[in-house]
Amino acid sequence: MAFNFNLARLREIEKKLDEYKVNEQAQSEDAENGDKYFSGLLGDVCNLVRDATVAPDFQDLLAQADRVINDAVAWAYDEGDVEFMRSFAHSDSNPEVDATPLSSMGDGVHAYGDIKRFLPIINMLMGREATDEFIPPPGKAMPRPPDPWAQSVKPHPSTTRLSRFKGDVSVSATSDTPTANAVYEARCEVTSMNINLPIHLTISSNNSCLAVPCMGGWKNRSPVLHYYLLDDSTDFPEEYTVEVGLAEIAYHSAIDEPPKLIFVADDERVKSYAWGSQDKVHKKPLPTHTMDSADWKGPLTVLSGGRFIRAGKGSAGVWSLDTLQTHGPRGKDIIGGEFGTEDEDELENVEPSFGSKADSTLAFADPEFSPSIWRTHPSLAGTMLCGQNPQETRQYSCVSLDLEGGGRIVTRYLGHGGEIDAIRTSAGDPNAFVTACSDGYARYFDGRQPLPALTFDIGRRTEECPAVEIAHPDGIPTMFTGAMRHQCVKLWDLRAKSAVYELSTGNNAVASLAWDTTRNTLYAATECHYVDRMGRHNGYRRAKVPADQNPESDGDEDDDGEEYEGRCWPEQAYHDENYFGYLFDAGEHIILRYSFKENPDTSFLPPYGNASMNSRMYW
């Protein structure tokens, strides 16, 4: 009876949504109010789920609620003229955390940056002279830029100059948690290395290898793999590079730790490369396997017993690594026959093996289910946390999929209003995971509950949230998020429900994050939006170097700094030169390493990039 009552309530909400979809006047009025009525109806669905968690047949109710939300969100993007969905799954007990500018950075700092950029156009549209002078509306104060970094909060003498702190947060880390304290005070050494255009980061289960599939070659059309062996004691681990022998960009990857294998896949094939054997590290990666996966184009994983899995629509292909044919000791043997083409230039960098056929197929209980991203569940062996591509499936929720139990969906996690771009777990909590979503939100879940415990407004309805990571230094739940337009990494104290600080990315957008628990280190794969596919820089002006950062300065420059030869800054950079304490512009795609230590050498800072105001190629 309880389920029938809840289902009746759900149908009432669904009826209101259907009425709203055909009422253009209601939609217009709601748009002027920030789509609050529409998102409120979705919130009603979530509240119904929240109140019914102990009801009989709850999983059936959850599935119906999931359907209603997915249909509504798909309609909002297709016909509702919505660009970014408003959060709808939060509550008083599971709040939305607003990512307003950090208080120490000045009121309206981000608004200041955006207004400053468009002031000539704004003034012209208001019938004024097209100047960059800001005239605030009556009763409104002029947004002000942040104070210079030199005047900002710095919690410790060893705090890196590439951080910017919020000053009014009582953080969870204390002197009794020294590892976490180093993280929360941004006591870190920051180093970097140039890479090709990154897709995502994958770190191995015991934190010994970090893999970065990339786009490289002519106009970023070729698959490239960078990887780093993290047990290397150097300041930045040595980079190994593979020109992957696939015909298309490799968007999926996985690492199998004991056999030291990295897997990368395009839409047709999977290739593996060995970085070593037993206690030996190869000087060059050894091509090991090629698998024909044309029937499965989704993400990869390795299950117990050496079973390699690739997902597709309705099923997954299964290969047994123990018996799988290899490319031989020199990595050059053909597997599964050799293909060819009349245009030999097409195959110049493509290894021609058709690859091994799958040993078996694992059918999903739902033949329409098609994961586009997944992550191993932190506490359930053989279970994956999955997201789907909503452009193909019109499905927005995260689900747990039991690969060992007939490919059935175990439970659903609601609240996403866009495509799930990243899912991260932590060994520090067997129930916790976080997601990054194209609707601009990061969400923290307790895997035992179907709704987010915390929702973080990263994008402020202006940009996606592409990257997220969760860590538990000294047991303290900590989240990192990355931003594209805001060009920084932000640390969040999940207990305090607040941002703590930002880390500079050298004016680069963040594509992916990875946490190395063993070394208390964060990696960020970043892309430079001021260099094109031909390697030419664009959109730079002369840098205004703060007096305390100018090596040629005697300290007498004015507050705006001086312009001098050899430094430039992107015109569209989100931060000014004095926002952080070290003038750093990457100028190209880089991977950043933030190594948190109790006593770091704060002179470890990444080199200034090679961007120029005169467009030129860098490769």
ZAPA-742664 format. One record per residue (C-alpha): residue number from 1; z, y, x. Coordinates in pm, whole numbers, plus 50000, padded with zeros to 5 digits. Example, Ala and Ser with C-alpha at 12.3 -4.5 7.8 and 13.67 -1.06 7.14 Angstrom:
residues 2
[atom 1,[50780,49550,51230]]
[atom 2,[50714,49894,51367]]
END
This chain:
residues 619
[atom 1,[50000,50000,50000]]
[atom 2,[50082,50240,50283]]
[atom 3,[49737,50190,50429]]
[atom 4,[49572,50247,50091]]
[atom 5,[49771,50567,50048]]
[atom 6,[49675,50690,50397]]
[atom 7,[49314,50591,50343]]
[atom 8,[49310,50791,50019]]
[atom 9,[49442,51094,50207]]
[atom 10,[49174,51047,50471]]
[atom 11,[48903,51036,50203]]
[atom 12,[49032,51365,50060]]
[atom 13,[48996,51530,50401]]
[atom 14,[48652,51377,50445]]
[atom 15,[48549,51518,50106]]
[atom 16,[48657,51867,50217]]
[atom 17,[48452,51826,50534]]
[atom 18,[48146,51720,50334]]
[atom 19,[48185,52023,50107]]
[atom 20,[48218,52251,50407]]
[atom 21,[47899,52114,50564]]
[atom 22,[47687,52229,50268]]
[atom 23,[47864,52562,50208]]
[atom 24,[47690,52817,50429]]
[atom 25,[47913,53102,50314]]
[atom 26,[48226,52910,50408]]
[atom 27,[48074,52829,50746]]
[atom 28,[47987,53195,50807]]
[atom 29,[48335,53316,50716]]
[atom 30,[48492,53043,50927]]
[atom 31,[48274,53131,51226]]
[atom 32,[48411,53486,51215]]
[atom 33,[48760,53334,51226]]
[atom 34,[48688,53112,51525]]
[atom 35,[48609,52795,51324]]
[atom 36,[48978,52758,51246]]
[atom 37,[48927,52605,50900]]
[atom 38,[48687,52339,51029]]
[atom 39,[48906,52248,51326]]
[atom 40,[49207,52254,51093]]
[atom 41,[49052,51979,50882]]
[atom 42,[49005,51768,51194]]
[atom 43,[49366,51847,51279]]
[atom 44,[49464,51713,50938]]
[atom 45,[49293,51383,51026]]
[atom 46,[49490,51368,51353]]
[atom 47,[49818,51451,51178]]
[atom 48,[49751,51171,50932]]
[atom 49,[49705,50931,51223]]
[atom 50,[50015,51070,51395]]
[atom 51,[50228,51011,51083]]
[atom 52,[50096,50660,51019]]
[atom 53,[50139,50490,51357]]
[atom 54,[50384,50232,51215]]
[atom 55,[50188,50169,50896]]
[atom 56,[50039,49823,50829]]
[atom 57,[49672,49791,50927]]
[atom 58,[49707,50102,51141]]
[atom 59,[49414,50002,51365]]
[atom 60,[49185,49994,51059]]
[atom 61,[49301,50343,50960]]
[atom 62,[49250,50460,51319]]
[atom 63,[48893,50328,51316]]
[atom 64,[48819,50513,50991]]
[atom 65,[48974,50834,51126]]
[atom 66,[48766,50796,51441]]
[atom 67,[48451,50767,51230]]
[atom 68,[48534,51082,51031]]
[atom 69,[48602,51286,51347]]
[atom 70,[48291,51162,51527]]
[atom 71,[48069,51245,51229]]
[atom 72,[48222,51592,51199]]
[atom 73,[48192,51676,51568]]
[atom 74,[47833,51550,51581]]
[atom 75,[47750,51768,51277]]
[atom 76,[47917,52071,51440]]
[atom 77,[47689,52048,51743]]
[atom 78,[47373,51948,51553]]
[atom 79,[47391,52180,51253]]
[atom 80,[47713,52380,51272]]
[atom 81,[47600,52610,51554]]
[atom 82,[47914,52529,51757]]
[atom 83,[47892,52562,52135]]
[atom 84,[48246,52457,52227]]
[atom 85,[48478,52277,51987]]
[atom 86,[48826,52417,51937]]
[atom 87,[49117,52182,52013]]
[atom 88,[49222,51995,51697]]
[atom 89,[49443,51705,51810]]
[atom 90,[49747,51898,51935]]
[atom 91,[50073,51950,51749]]
[atom 92,[50408,52122,51800]]
[atom 93,[50541,51812,51973]]
[atom 94,[50217,51746,52164]]
[atom 95,[50103,52101,52238]]
[atom 96,[49791,52272,52356]]
[atom 97,[49856,52438,52693]]
[atom 98,[49661,52759,52729]]
[atom 99,[49502,52823,53066]]
[atom 100,[49549,53200,53050]]
[atom 101,[49513,53379,53383]]
[atom 102,[49813,53328,53607]]
[atom 103,[50059,53612,53552]]
[atom 104,[50079,53704,53918]]
[atom 105,[49706,53767,53915]]
[atom 106,[49719,54065,53679]]
[atom 107,[49666,54091,53306]]
[atom 108,[49310,54022,53204]]
[atom 109,[49184,53933,53550]]
[atom 110,[48912,53701,53420]]
[atom 111,[48817,53946,53145]]
[atom 112,[48800,54212,53415]]
[atom 113,[48556,54006,53618]]
[atom 114,[48330,53937,53321]]
[atom 115,[48341,54295,53189]]
[atom 116,[48275,54432,53536]]
[atom 117,[47961,54224,53561]]
[atom 118,[47814,54346,53233]]
[atom 119,[47945,54706,53221]]
[atom 120,[47603,54876,53262]]
[atom 121,[47461,54675,52970]]
[atom 122,[47773,54727,52756]]
[atom 123,[47767,55103,52811]]
[atom 124,[47395,55121,52739]]
[atom 125,[47436,54929,52410]]
[atom 126,[47715,55169,52313]]
[atom 127,[47485,55467,52370]]
[atom 128,[47639,55566,52702]]
[atom 129,[47494,55604,53046]]
[atom 130,[47432,55263,53201]]
[atom 131,[47705,55291,53465]]
[atom 132,[47976,55055,53586]]
[atom 133,[48255,55280,53457]]
[atom 134,[48475,55104,53204]]
[atom 135,[48585,55305,52901]]
[atom 136,[48831,55097,52697]]
[atom 137,[48822,55103,52315]]
[atom 138,[49086,55319,52143]]
[atom 139,[49432,55164,52177]]
[atom 140,[49322,54916,52442]]
[atom 141,[49425,54916,52806]]
[atom 142,[49174,54872,53079]]
[atom 143,[49184,54520,53227]]
[atom 144,[49292,54538,53585]]
[atom 145,[49193,54318,53877]]
[atom 146,[49451,54098,54045]]
[atom 147,[49666,54234,54321]]
[atom 148,[49545,54149,54673]]
[atom 149,[49654,53809,54799]]
[atom 150,[49887,53977,55046]]
[atom 151,[50098,54101,54752]]
[atom 152,[50098,53769,54562]]
[atom 153,[50370,53503,54537]]
[atom 154,[50394,53260,54827]]
[atom 155,[50667,52998,54782]]
[atom 156,[50683,52878,55144]]
[atom 157,[50585,53005,55492]]
[atom 158,[50350,52705,55523]]
[atom 159,[50173,52768,55191]]
[atom 160,[49799,52763,55258]]
[atom 161,[49612,53094,55248]]
[atom 162,[49360,52926,55018]]
[atom 163,[49606,52914,54726]]
[atom 164,[49708,53160,54455]]
[atom 165,[50034,53108,54266]]
[atom 166,[50172,53175,53925]]
[atom 167,[50508,53336,53976]]
[atom 168,[50710,53251,53667]]
[atom 169,[50711,52869,53660]]
[atom 170,[51022,52656,53719]]
[atom 171,[50845,52356,53874]]
[atom 172,[50967,51997,53865]]
[atom 173,[50955,51946,54243]]
[atom 174,[51268,52027,54445]]
[atom 175,[51408,51975,54794]]
[atom 176,[51514,51628,54676]]
[atom 177,[51145,51538,54627]]
[atom 178,[50994,51640,54962]]
[atom 179,[50653,51480,54908]]
[atom 180,[50609,51648,54572]]
[atom 181,[50755,51971,54707]]
[atom 182,[50479,51990,54967]]
[atom 183,[50223,51951,54687]]
[atom 184,[50387,52204,54456]]
[atom 185,[50420,52463,54731]]
[atom 186,[50058,52408,54842]]
[atom 187,[50168,52323,55191]]
[atom 188,[49841,52172,55302]]
[atom 189,[49574,52159,55566]]
[atom 190,[49232,52237,55419]]
[atom 191,[48919,52099,55583]]
[atom 192,[48562,52047,55462]]
[atom 193,[48233,51876,55535]]
[atom 194,[47880,51951,55418]]
[atom 195,[47724,51696,55182]]
[atom 196,[47420,51655,54961]]
[atom 197,[47446,51757,54595]]
[atom 198,[47740,51542,54475]]
[atom 199,[47753,51340,54153]]
[atom 200,[48110,51206,54158]]
[atom 201,[48386,51068,54380]]
[atom 202,[48502,50704,54384]]
[atom 203,[48810,50597,54582]]
[atom 204,[48900,50235,54653]]
[atom 205,[49206,50066,54507]]
[atom 206,[49409,50083,54829]]
[atom 207,[49277,50427,54929]]
[atom 208,[49086,50307,55235]]
[atom 209,[48737,50424,55133]]
[atom 210,[48597,50728,54951]]
[atom 211,[48238,50713,54823]]
[atom 212,[48022,51007,54710]]
[atom 213,[47686,50927,54545]]
[atom 214,[47461,51231,54585]]
[atom 215,[47116,51374,54523]]
[atom 216,[46931,51443,54848]]
[atom 217,[46592,51460,55010]]
[atom 218,[46303,51672,54888]]
[atom 219,[46425,51886,54597]]
[atom 220,[46726,51656,54553]]
[atom 221,[46508,51376,54418]]
[atom 222,[46636,51089,54635]]
[atom 223,[46957,50883,54607]]
[atom 224,[47197,50933,54896]]
[atom 225,[47543,50786,54953]]
[atom 226,[47810,50943,55171]]
[atom 227,[48129,50750,55235]]
[atom 228,[48444,50806,55438]]
[atom 229,[48692,50551,55578]]
[atom 230,[49024,50718,55506]]
[atom 231,[49229,50512,55752]]
[atom 232,[49050,50710,56021]]
[atom 233,[49313,50933,56184]]
[atom 234,[49080,51229,56244]]
[atom 235,[49131,51564,56070]]
[atom 236,[48840,51485,55841]]
[atom 237,[48737,51117,55829]]
[atom 238,[48405,51034,55988]]
[atom 239,[48113,51049,55748]]
[atom 240,[47873,50758,55700]]
[atom 241,[47544,50822,55521]]
[atom 242,[47309,50581,55344]]
[atom 243,[46960,50663,55224]]
[atom 244,[46994,50434,54924]]
[atom 245,[46691,50210,54875]]
[atom 246,[46666,50270,54499]]
[atom 247,[46373,50431,54321]]
[atom 248,[46587,50679,54122]]
[atom 249,[46909,50876,54157]]
[atom 250,[47216,50650,54159]]
[atom 251,[47455,50786,53895]]
[atom 252,[47697,50490,53893]]
[atom 253,[47915,50350,54170]]
[atom 254,[48209,50117,54235]]
[atom 255,[48405,49987,54534]]
[atom 256,[48530,49632,54590]]
[atom 257,[48813,49655,54841]]
[atom 258,[48866,49311,55002]]
[atom 259,[48498,49247,55090]]
[atom 260,[48449,49618,55187]]
[atom 261,[48155,49672,54951]]
[atom 262,[48025,49991,54790]]
[atom 263,[47797,49947,54486]]
[atom 264,[47550,50211,54365]]
[atom 265,[47307,50181,54076]]
[atom 266,[47011,50354,53915]]
[atom 267,[46871,50250,53576]]
[atom 268,[46700,49937,53705]]
[atom 269,[46891,49792,54001]]
[atom 270,[47230,49778,54172]]
[atom 271,[47265,49777,54551]]
[atom 272,[47571,49704,54761]]
[atom 273,[47649,49816,55114]]
[atom 274,[47920,49668,55337]]
[atom 275,[48118,49911,55552]]
[atom 276,[48277,49627,55748]]
[atom 277,[48395,49267,55756]]
[atom 278,[48754,49148,55797]]
[atom 279,[48906,49386,56058]]
[atom 280,[48572,49515,56182]]
[atom 281,[48402,49840,56078]]
[atom 282,[48023,49848,56094]]
[atom 283,[47867,50131,56291]]
[atom 284,[47604,50147,56018]]
[atom 285,[47642,50030,55656]]
[atom 286,[47492,49685,55600]]
[atom 287,[47266,49638,55292]]
[atom 288,[47413,49330,55127]]
[atom 289,[47310,49267,54763]]
[atom 290,[47042,49381,54518]]
[atom 291,[47084,49301,54148]]
[atom 292,[46826,49327,53873]]
[atom 293,[47014,49518,53602]]
[atom 294,[46727,49651,53390]]
[atom 295,[46902,49525,53074]]
[atom 296,[47222,49713,53159]]
[atom 297,[47217,50078,53264]]
[atom 298,[47585,50173,53235]]
[atom 299,[47893,50188,53461]]
[atom 300,[48005,49926,53713]]
[atom 301,[48326,49739,53792]]
[atom 302,[48450,49427,53971]]
[atom 303,[48686,49190,53787]]
[atom 304,[48913,48924,53933]]
[atom 305,[48742,48624,54082]]
[atom 306,[48464,48831,54240]]
[atom 307,[48281,48897,53913]]
[atom 308,[48061,49206,53931]]
[atom 309,[48003,49370,53591]]
[atom 310,[47751,49627,53471]]
[atom 311,[47772,49757,53115]]
[atom 312,[47486,49818,52875]]
[atom 313,[47436,49851,52502]]
[atom 314,[47618,49570,52324]]
[atom 315,[47686,49366,52637]]
[atom 316,[47741,49358,53012]]
[atom 317,[47570,49163,53288]]
[atom 318,[47789,48942,53509]]
[atom 319,[47713,48842,53870]]
[atom 320,[47930,48615,54087]]
[atom 321,[47961,48782,54428]]
[atom 322,[48071,48460,54599]]
[atom 323,[47738,48287,54531]]
[atom 324,[47510,48592,54512]]
[atom 325,[47211,48597,54747]]
[atom 326,[47236,48859,55024]]
[atom 327,[46991,49050,55240]]
[atom 328,[47100,48843,55538]]
[atom 329,[47286,48932,55859]]
[atom 330,[47045,49216,55939]]
[atom 331,[47023,49344,55582]]
[atom 332,[46644,49305,55561]]
[atom 333,[46580,48982,55366]]
[atom 334,[46401,49017,55030]]
[atom 335,[46598,48918,54718]]
[atom 336,[46427,48800,54399]]
[atom 337,[46072,48864,54514]]
[atom 338,[45896,49179,54631]]
[atom 339,[45740,49442,54407]]
[atom 340,[45460,49678,54504]]
[atom 341,[45255,49969,54380]]
[atom 342,[44913,50116,54440]]
[atom 343,[45074,50441,54554]]
[atom 344,[45249,50337,54875]]
[atom 345,[45405,50682,54918]]
[atom 346,[45621,50606,54615]]
[atom 347,[45787,50320,54803]]
[atom 348,[45835,50495,55136]]
[atom 349,[46217,50493,55111]]
[atom 350,[46255,50225,54842]]
[atom 351,[46371,49874,54933]]
[atom 352,[46127,49645,54743]]
[atom 353,[46349,49357,54624]]
[atom 354,[46343,49284,54253]]
[atom 355,[46703,49167,54290]]
[atom 356,[46913,48880,54160]]
[atom 357,[46924,48809,53788]]
[atom 358,[47263,48811,53616]]
[atom 359,[47450,48482,53614]]
[atom 360,[47572,48539,53259]]
[atom 361,[47611,48794,52981]]
[atom 362,[47935,48924,52834]]
[atom 363,[47874,49027,52472]]
[atom 364,[48069,49314,52317]]
[atom 365,[48221,49262,51974]]
[atom 366,[48036,49575,51857]]
[atom 367,[47663,49530,51937]]
[atom 368,[47614,49910,51925]]
[atom 369,[47887,49989,52175]]
[atom 370,[47740,50144,52491]]
[atom 371,[47983,50282,52752]]
[atom 372,[47851,50556,52977]]
[atom 373,[48174,50596,53176]]
[atom 374,[48480,50378,53225]]
[atom 375,[48795,50332,53428]]
[atom 376,[49017,50028,53476]]
[atom 377,[49318,50044,53243]]
[atom 378,[49633,50117,53449]]
[atom 379,[49832,49825,53307]]
[atom 380,[49598,49584,53124]]
[atom 381,[49395,49355,53348]]
[atom 382,[49033,49321,53243]]
[atom 383,[49055,49619,53008]]
[atom 384,[48850,49935,53058]]
[atom 385,[48906,50287,52926]]
[atom 386,[48560,50393,52810]]
[atom 387,[48363,50694,52697]]
[atom 388,[48013,50695,52549]]
[atom 389,[47721,50936,52571]]
[atom 390,[47740,51120,52235]]
[atom 391,[47379,51235,52259]]
[atom 392,[47280,50871,52226]]
[atom 393,[47569,50728,52022]]
[atom 394,[47727,51026,51836]]
[atom 395,[48061,50885,51954]]
[atom 396,[48316,51119,52117]]
[atom 397,[48640,50919,52138]]
[atom 398,[48780,50727,52431]]
[atom 399,[48841,50356,52365]]
[atom 400,[49000,50066,52552]]
[atom 401,[48762,49771,52580]]
[atom 402,[48896,49421,52656]]
[atom 403,[48631,49261,52873]]
[atom 404,[48836,48942,52907]]
[atom 405,[48901,48918,52532]]
[atom 406,[48553,48899,52386]]
[atom 407,[48452,49257,52454]]
[atom 408,[48657,49391,52164]]
[atom 409,[48789,49743,52122]]
[atom 410,[49168,49728,52156]]
[atom 411,[49249,50083,52049]]
[atom 412,[49099,50431,52018]]
[atom 413,[49207,50763,52165]]
[atom 414,[49111,51056,51947]]
[atom 415,[49086,51428,52004]]
[atom 416,[48778,51478,52219]]
[atom 417,[48528,51735,52099]]
[atom 418,[48260,51666,52358]]
[atom 419,[48135,51413,52610]]
[atom 420,[48401,51258,52832]]
[atom 421,[48303,51346,53190]]
[atom 422,[48591,51184,53379]]
[atom 423,[48877,50938,53319]]
[atom 424,[49156,50905,53576]]
[atom 425,[49465,50683,53602]]
[atom 426,[49757,50666,53844]]
[atom 427,[49955,50379,53989]]
[atom 428,[50261,50598,53938]]
[atom 429,[50260,50541,53560]]
[atom 430,[50113,50222,53406]]
[atom 431,[50063,50394,53070]]
[atom 432,[49927,50738,53161]]
[atom 433,[49567,50854,53192]]
[atom 434,[49382,51185,53177]]
[atom 435,[49035,51281,53065]]
[atom 436,[48801,51571,53140]]
[atom 437,[48564,51671,52862]]
[atom 438,[48256,51885,52809]]
[atom 439,[48440,52076,52534]]
[atom 440,[48637,52250,52812]]
[atom 441,[48965,52058,52771]]
[atom 442,[49160,51818,52991]]
[atom 443,[49384,51576,52801]]
[atom 444,[49687,51377,52910]]
[atom 445,[49742,51050,52719]]
[atom 446,[50022,50801,52691]]
[atom 447,[49808,50490,52649]]
[atom 448,[50044,50359,52382]]
[atom 449,[49958,50650,52151]]
[atom 450,[49615,50732,52003]]
[atom 451,[49643,51113,52036]]
[atom 452,[49683,51326,52349]]
[atom 453,[50038,51400,52460]]
[atom 454,[49914,51730,52608]]
[atom 455,[49588,51923,52574]]
[atom 456,[49490,52176,52842]]
[atom 457,[49246,52456,52763]]
[atom 458,[49061,52469,53095]]
[atom 459,[48729,52617,52983]]
[atom 460,[48860,52873,52728]]
[atom 461,[48552,52795,52513]]
[atom 462,[48320,52929,52785]]
[atom 463,[48267,52628,53012]]
[atom 464,[48308,52253,53044]]
[atom 465,[48593,52076,53219]]
[atom 466,[48401,51850,53461]]
[atom 467,[48679,51710,53678]]
[atom 468,[49039,51592,53647]]
[atom 469,[49284,51385,53852]]
[atom 470,[49640,51263,53797]]
[atom 471,[49902,51190,54064]]
[atom 472,[50273,51109,54078]]
[atom 473,[50413,51237,54409]]
[atom 474,[50779,51132,54416]]
[atom 475,[50730,51015,54056]]
[atom 476,[50651,51367,53922]]
[atom 477,[50349,51364,53684]]
[atom 478,[50097,51609,53826]]
[atom 479,[49744,51694,53719]]
[atom 480,[49458,51863,53904]]
[atom 481,[49158,52009,53722]]
[atom 482,[48831,52144,53853]]
[atom 483,[48612,52414,53707]]
[atom 484,[48247,52513,53735]]
[atom 485,[48240,52882,53637]]
[atom 486,[48600,52949,53746]]
[atom 487,[48525,52801,54091]]
[atom 488,[48867,52661,54179]]
[atom 489,[49098,52361,54161]]
[atom 490,[49412,52414,53954]]
[atom 491,[49741,52223,53979]]
[atom 492,[49944,52157,53661]]
[atom 493,[50308,52051,53633]]
[atom 494,[50295,51813,53335]]
[atom 495,[50670,51824,53279]]
[atom 496,[50677,52205,53281]]
[atom 497,[50351,52212,53078]]
[atom 498,[50215,52489,53297]]
[atom 499,[49967,52573,53568]]
[atom 500,[50131,52633,53905]]
[atom 501,[49854,52752,54136]]
[atom 502,[49483,52761,54212]]
[atom 503,[49310,52635,54526]]
[atom 504,[48996,52801,54659]]
[atom 505,[48672,52603,54666]]
[atom 506,[48477,52866,54860]]
[atom 507,[48300,52998,54547]]
[atom 508,[48172,52647,54471]]
[atom 509,[48181,52466,54138]]
[atom 510,[48389,52148,54122]]
[atom 511,[48196,51833,54036]]
[atom 512,[48464,51566,54089]]
[atom 513,[48819,51507,54218]]
[atom 514,[48993,51210,54380]]
[atom 515,[49356,51161,54483]]
[atom 516,[49453,50961,54791]]
[atom 517,[49806,50841,54713]]
[atom 518,[49859,50688,55057]]
[atom 519,[49805,51018,55239]]
[atom 520,[49913,51265,54969]]
[atom 521,[49565,51418,54981]]
[atom 522,[49324,51562,54724]]
[atom 523,[48947,51550,54768]]
[atom 524,[48710,51780,54576]]
[atom 525,[48333,51731,54567]]
[atom 526,[48180,52073,54507]]
[atom 527,[47837,52219,54452]]
[atom 528,[47707,52561,54550]]
[atom 529,[47520,52736,54270]]
[atom 530,[47381,52996,54511]]
[atom 531,[47150,52760,54698]]
[atom 532,[46838,52616,54534]]
[atom 533,[46678,52272,54567]]
[atom 534,[46476,52395,54865]]
[atom 535,[46790,52502,55048]]
[atom 536,[46733,52875,55001]]
[atom 537,[47032,53101,54934]]
[atom 538,[47016,53362,54662]]
[atom 539,[47233,53622,54490]]
[atom 540,[47438,53734,54791]]
[atom 541,[47562,54082,54883]]
[atom 542,[47754,54209,55185]]
[atom 543,[48116,54100,55181]]
[atom 544,[48397,54352,55147]]
[atom 545,[48640,54207,55396]]
[atom 546,[49011,54276,55336]]
[atom 547,[49171,54456,55629]]
[atom 548,[49414,54176,55705]]
[atom 549,[49129,53921,55723]]
[atom 550,[48876,54115,55931]]
[atom 551,[48884,53997,56292]]
[atom 552,[48724,54325,56399]]
[atom 553,[48977,54537,56209]]
[atom 554,[49250,54762,56346]]
[atom 555,[49417,54754,56003]]
[atom 556,[49311,55107,55901]]
[atom 557,[49045,55018,55642]]
[atom 558,[49096,55130,55283]]
[atom 559,[49216,54895,55009]]
[atom 560,[48862,54789,54921]]
[atom 561,[48802,54657,55271]]
[atom 562,[48491,54730,55472]]
[atom 563,[48141,54591,55484]]
[atom 564,[48043,54451,55819]]
[atom 565,[47769,54241,55969]]
[atom 566,[47794,53864,55948]]
[atom 567,[47970,53810,55615]]
[atom 568,[47827,53802,55264]]
[atom 569,[47958,53714,54919]]
[atom 570,[47792,53585,54599]]
[atom 571,[47729,53863,54348]]
[atom 572,[47832,53624,54068]]
[atom 573,[48141,53487,54246]]
[atom 574,[48430,53446,54006]]
[atom 575,[48684,53573,54260]]
[atom 576,[48673,53882,54480]]
[atom 577,[48717,53865,54855]]
[atom 578,[49089,53949,54846]]
[atom 579,[49185,53697,54575]]
[atom 580,[49278,53433,54833]]
[atom 581,[49421,53496,55179]]
[atom 582,[49124,53369,55379]]
[atom 583,[48765,53485,55341]]
[atom 584,[48586,53161,55260]]
[atom 585,[48242,53116,55110]]
[atom 586,[48103,52763,55135]]
[atom 587,[47737,52858,55106]]
[atom 588,[47634,52496,55046]]
[atom 589,[47755,52173,54883]]
[atom 590,[48075,52052,55047]]
[atom 591,[48358,51805,55007]]
[atom 592,[48701,51963,55051]]
[atom 593,[49012,51781,55174]]
[atom 594,[49351,51927,55081]]
[atom 595,[49603,51731,55288]]
[atom 596,[49958,51805,55168]]
[atom 597,[50228,51773,55434]]
[atom 598,[50588,51874,55478]]
[atom 599,[50497,52060,55798]]
[atom 600,[50122,52130,55789]]
[atom 601,[49923,52316,56049]]
[atom 602,[49812,52607,55832]]
[atom 603,[49543,52703,56082]]
[atom 604,[49342,52411,55940]]
[atom 605,[49097,52605,55723]]
[atom 606,[48731,52532,55646]]
[atom 607,[48472,52732,55839]]
[atom 608,[48294,53021,55673]]
[atom 609,[47955,52900,55544]]
[atom 610,[47607,52987,55662]]
[atom 611,[47482,53174,55355]]
[atom 612,[47268,53479,55417]]
[atom 613,[47139,53769,55210]]
[atom 614,[46798,53679,55349]]
[atom 615,[46683,53367,55167]]
[atom 616,[46629,53076,55404]]
[atom 617,[46649,52698,55416]]
[atom 618,[46956,52529,55561]]
[atom 619,[46809,52182,55608]]
END
